[in-house]
């Protein structure tokens, strides 16, 4: 009985993680800006 409960809870946690990932990716794609920006580069060759 405990094993079944733990499996169900594990599936719920994995599902919540996947849903959170999808929501965050959708949020970042709806913005017209990059997820992160580089403030400055140190010791980088000019290209």
C-alpha positions as CSV (number, residue, x, y, z in Angstrom):
1,X,0.0,0.0,0.0
2,X,2.8,2.4,0.9
3,X,4.6,1.6,-2.4
4,X,1.6,2.4,-4.4
5,X,1.2,5.7,-2.6
6,X,4.8,6.6,-3.2
7,X,4.5,5.8,-6.9
8,X,1.5,8.0,-7.3
9,X,3.2,10.8,-5.4
10,X,6.3,10.5,-7.6
11,X,4.2,10.6,-10.8
12,X,2.4,13.7,-9.5
13,X,5.7,15.4,-8.7
14,X,7.2,14.6,-12.2
15,X,4.0,15.9,-13.8
16,X,4.1,19.1,-11.8
17,X,7.7,19.6,-12.9
18,X,6.9,19.1,-16.5
19,X,4.0,21.4,-16.4
20,X,6.1,24.1,-14.7
21,X,8.8,23.7,-17.4
22,X,6.2,24.1,-20.1
23,X,4.7,27.2,-18.5
24,X,8.2,28.8,-18.0
25,X,9.2,28.1,-21.6
26,X,5.9,29.5,-22.9
27,X,6.4,32.6,-20.7
28,X,10.0,33.2,-22.0
29,X,8.9,32.7,-25.6
30,X,6.1,35.2,-25.3
31,X,8.5,37.9,-24.2
32,X,10.5,39.5,-27.0
33,X,13.8,39.5,-25.1
34,X,16.4,36.9,-24.5
35,X,16.2,34.7,-21.3
36,X,19.6,36.2,-20.2
37,X,21.9,38.9,-21.4
38,X,25.7,39.2,-21.1
39,X,26.7,42.3,-19.2
40,X,30.4,42.3,-20.3
41,X,33.0,39.9,-21.5
42,X,36.4,39.6,-20.0
43,X,39.5,38.6,-22.0
44,X,37.5,37.7,-25.1
45,X,39.0,38.2,-28.6
46,X,37.2,40.8,-30.7
47,X,35.2,39.2,-33.5
